[in-house]
């Protein structure tokens, strides 16, 4: 059985990916800050699909902790066939001259540096085995810049650039590198962006049908399940009611 490593696995897209990959009989290495949620997930998915699951509590911003958790894994759990760099977040929605620099740091540390920390540990094993697939979860914000999106958009543009660079660097080792870039997805994303303001977060999705986490996870599974000679470099996934980062058909 193959193993998939999913970061940010305790909710949203990461949770939905865990469900689909368990259904497809992958063993799961699941990482998240919220270890209690991961334990509950693991029990449910093991009972439902009979796969092996290992959970690790880690914030990908914390380089020392990421390395410690990785180094303490049994060797068999370091053989990763697919890495899904899903951990990411947005904080605040202010113009650049009013932005909170702590929010900027958290977005850069999670969305860019966290992705790099995890990839740096997983990629050498793929390079040695000359096989593997890294799937980075980007965003429409990595293709366009929208008002007050400034630093979040910059981090997702960085993910787009890193995906392209990783694909070039890892090409000689038969390692696939892909990005899946969703538009509006109704998860905890907006709740996190607005720091727990449920009412403000809910209004983001008023008047149209957004993507669900399951929609995005199915697209990720499509990318991951192509034959060995096929790589989906970049998949941009939008709700039918969304034409761009800021243009919606709301009823």
KEGUKOL-648533 format. One record per residue (C-alpha): x negated, y negated, z negated; residue in one letter. Coordinates in nm, 2 decimals. Layout:
BEGIN
     c1     c2     c3 residuo
      X      Y      Z       A
...
This chain:
BEGIN
     c1     c2     c3 residuo
   0.00   0.00   0.00       X
  -0.11  -0.35   0.08       X
  -0.14  -0.64  -0.18       X
  -0.01  -0.99  -0.14       X
  -0.13  -1.27  -0.38       X
   0.13  -1.55  -0.42       X
   0.06  -1.87  -0.61       X
   0.34  -2.07  -0.76       X
   0.54  -1.75  -0.77       X
   0.78  -1.82  -1.06       X
   1.04  -2.02  -0.86       X
   1.15  -2.15  -0.53       X
   0.96  -2.03  -0.22       X
   0.71  -1.83  -0.42       X
   0.98  -1.64  -0.60       X
   1.16  -1.57  -0.27       X
   0.84  -1.45  -0.11       X
   0.78  -1.21  -0.40       X
   1.13  -1.06  -0.34       X
   1.07  -1.01   0.04       X
   0.72  -0.87   0.01       X
   0.83  -0.63  -0.27       X
   1.12  -0.52  -0.04       X
   0.86  -0.45   0.23       X
   0.66  -0.24  -0.02       X
   0.37  -0.47  -0.09       X
   0.21  -0.47  -0.43       X
   0.23  -0.81  -0.58       X
  -0.03  -1.03  -0.76       X
   0.18  -1.32  -0.89       X
   0.04  -1.64  -1.03       X
   0.22  -1.93  -1.20       X
   0.19  -2.16  -1.49       X
   0.52  -2.01  -1.63       X
   0.41  -1.67  -1.73       X
   0.74  -1.58  -1.91       X
   0.93  -1.62  -1.58       X
   0.67  -1.41  -1.40       X
   0.71  -1.12  -1.65       X
   1.09  -1.13  -1.60       X
   1.04  -1.13  -1.23       X
   0.80  -0.84  -1.24       X
   1.03  -0.62  -1.44       X
   1.32  -0.69  -1.21       X
   1.12  -0.63  -0.89       X
   0.95  -0.32  -1.01       X
   1.28  -0.17  -1.11       X
   1.43  -0.26  -0.78       X
   1.15  -0.17  -0.53       X
   0.91   0.05  -0.72       X
   0.60  -0.15  -0.63       X
   0.30  -0.24  -0.85       X
   0.30  -0.59  -0.99       X
   0.04  -0.78  -1.18       X
   0.11  -1.13  -1.32       X
  -0.13  -1.40  -1.42       X
  -0.06  -1.72  -1.60       X
  -0.27  -1.99  -1.44       X
  -0.25  -2.36  -1.33       X
  -0.44  -2.38  -1.00       X
  -0.55  -2.73  -1.09       X
  -0.78  -2.58  -1.35       X
  -1.09  -2.45  -1.17       X
  -1.24  -2.28  -1.48       X
  -0.92  -2.10  -1.56       X
  -0.87  -1.99  -1.20       X
  -1.22  -1.84  -1.19       X
  -1.17  -1.68  -1.54       X
  -0.84  -1.52  -1.44       X
  -0.99  -1.39  -1.11       X
  -1.31  -1.25  -1.27       X
  -1.10  -1.07  -1.53       X
  -0.89  -0.89  -1.27       X
  -0.96  -0.51  -1.22       X
  -1.15  -0.46  -0.90       X
  -0.85  -0.30  -0.72       X
  -0.65  -0.61  -0.77       X
  -0.91  -0.82  -0.60       X
  -0.85  -0.64  -0.27       X
  -0.60  -0.90  -0.12       X
  -0.45  -0.84   0.22       X
  -0.24  -1.15   0.23       X
  -0.29  -1.47   0.03       X
   0.01  -1.71   0.02       X
  -0.12  -2.05  -0.11       X
   0.23  -2.17  -0.22       X
   0.15  -2.36  -0.54       X
   0.22  -2.73  -0.47       X
   0.42  -3.03  -0.59       X
   0.51  -3.39  -0.54       X
   0.51  -3.65  -0.82       X
   0.69  -3.98  -0.79       X
   0.82  -4.17  -0.49       X
   0.67  -4.52  -0.52       X
   0.49  -4.75  -0.27       X
   0.11  -4.73  -0.29       X
   0.08  -5.06  -0.49       X
   0.31  -4.92  -0.76       X
   0.19  -4.56  -0.77       X
   0.09  -4.38  -1.09       X
  -0.27  -4.26  -1.06       X
  -0.20  -3.97  -1.29       X
   0.06  -3.85  -1.03       X
  -0.19  -3.89  -0.75       X
  -0.44  -3.68  -0.94       X
  -0.19  -3.41  -1.01       X
  -0.09  -3.38  -0.64       X
  -0.45  -3.38  -0.52       X
  -0.56  -3.14  -0.78       X
  -0.28  -2.90  -0.71       X
  -0.20  -2.93  -0.34       X
  -0.56  -2.96  -0.22       X
  -0.81  -2.86  -0.48       X
  -0.60  -2.57  -0.62       X
  -0.56  -2.42  -0.27       X
  -0.94  -2.45  -0.22       X
  -1.02  -2.29  -0.56       X
  -0.80  -1.99  -0.50       X
  -0.91  -1.95  -0.13       X
  -1.27  -1.96  -0.23       X
  -1.23  -1.66  -0.45       X
  -1.02  -1.45  -0.22       X
  -1.18  -1.52   0.12       X
  -1.52  -1.36   0.05       X
  -1.35  -1.02   0.00       X
  -1.16  -1.06   0.32       X
  -1.48  -1.16   0.50       X
  -1.65  -0.84   0.37       X
  -1.36  -0.62   0.48       X
  -1.32  -0.81   0.80       X
  -0.95  -0.83   0.76       X
  -0.69  -1.04   0.58       X
  -0.44  -1.32   0.63       X
  -0.42  -1.66   0.45       X
  -0.09  -1.84   0.47       X
  -0.09  -2.20   0.35       X
   0.24  -2.36   0.27       X
   0.24  -2.71   0.41       X
   0.53  -2.95   0.48       X
   0.68  -3.18   0.74       X
   0.49  -3.43   0.52       X
   0.17  -3.29   0.67       X
   0.29  -3.38   1.02       X
   0.45  -3.72   0.95       X
   0.41  -4.00   0.69       X
   0.73  -4.15   0.54       X
   0.79  -4.45   0.32       X
   0.66  -4.41  -0.04       X
   0.53  -4.06   0.05       X
   0.17  -4.19   0.07       X
  -0.04  -3.96  -0.15       X
   0.19  -3.66  -0.12       X
   0.18  -3.69   0.26       X
  -0.20  -3.73   0.24       X
  -0.23  -3.40   0.05       X
  -0.02  -3.21   0.30       X
  -0.21  -3.36   0.59       X
  -0.52  -3.22   0.41       X
  -0.36  -2.88   0.39       X
  -0.29  -2.90   0.77       X
  -0.66  -2.99   0.83       X
  -0.79  -2.73   0.60       X
  -0.58  -2.46   0.76       X
  -0.73  -2.55   1.10       X
  -1.08  -2.55   0.96       X
  -1.04  -2.22   0.77       X
  -0.91  -2.06   1.09       X
  -1.23  -2.16   1.27       X
  -1.46  -2.06   0.99       X
  -1.30  -1.72   0.93       X
  -1.24  -1.64   1.30       X
  -1.56  -1.42   1.33       X
  -1.42  -1.19   1.05       X
  -1.08  -1.12   1.20       X
  -0.91  -1.31   0.93       X
  -0.58  -1.48   1.03       X
  -0.50  -1.82   0.89       X
  -0.16  -1.97   0.93       X
   0.05  -2.25   0.79       X
   0.43  -2.26   0.73       X
   0.56  -2.62   0.71       X
   0.92  -2.66   0.59       X
   1.13  -2.97   0.60       X
   1.40  -3.03   0.33       X
   1.42  -2.72   0.11       X
   1.66  -2.72  -0.19       X
   1.44  -2.58  -0.47       X
   1.30  -2.74  -0.79       X
   1.08  -2.96  -0.56       X
   1.29  -3.28  -0.61       X
   1.34  -3.21  -0.98       X
   0.96  -3.20  -1.02       X
   0.92  -3.51  -0.80       X
   1.16  -3.71  -1.01       X
   1.03  -3.56  -1.34       X
   1.34  -3.39  -1.44       X
   1.60  -3.64  -1.32       X
   1.86  -3.39  -1.21       X
   2.11  -3.64  -1.07       X
   1.85  -3.82  -0.86       X
   1.71  -3.49  -0.73       X
   2.06  -3.36  -0.64       X
   2.13  -3.67  -0.42       X
   1.83  -3.57  -0.19       X
   2.04  -3.29  -0.05       X
   2.38  -3.46  -0.04       X
   2.57  -3.45   0.29       X
   2.38  -3.18   0.48       X
   2.28  -2.81   0.44       X
   1.91  -2.80   0.35       X
   1.69  -2.49   0.39       X
   1.69  -2.24   0.11       X
   1.38  -2.08  -0.04       X
   1.49  -1.75   0.12       X
   1.50  -1.92   0.46       X
   1.14  -2.02   0.42       X
   1.03  -1.69   0.28       X
   1.18  -1.51   0.58       X
   0.97  -1.73   0.81       X
   0.66  -1.65   0.60       X
   0.74  -1.28   0.63       X
   0.77  -1.32   1.01       X
   0.43  -1.48   1.02       X
   0.28  -1.21   0.80       X
   0.43  -0.92   0.98       X
   0.30  -0.99   1.34       X
   0.08  -0.73   1.50       X
  -0.30  -0.75   1.44       X
  -0.36  -0.93   1.77       X
  -0.10  -1.20   1.70       X
  -0.14  -1.50   1.48       X
   0.12  -1.77   1.42       X
  -0.11  -2.07   1.38       X
   0.16  -2.32   1.26       X
   0.53  -2.28   1.20       X
   0.74  -2.59   1.15       X
   1.08  -2.50   0.99       X
   1.36  -2.75   0.96       X
   1.73  -2.76   0.86       X
   1.95  -2.81   1.17       X
   2.06  -3.14   1.02       X
   1.70  -3.28   1.00       X
   1.52  -3.41   1.30       X
   1.21  -3.56   1.13       X
   1.09  -3.64   0.78       X
   1.34  -3.92   0.75       X
   1.61  -3.87   1.00       X
   1.91  -3.66   0.89       X
   2.26  -3.60   1.02       X
   2.45  -3.64   0.69       X
   2.83  -3.59   0.68       X
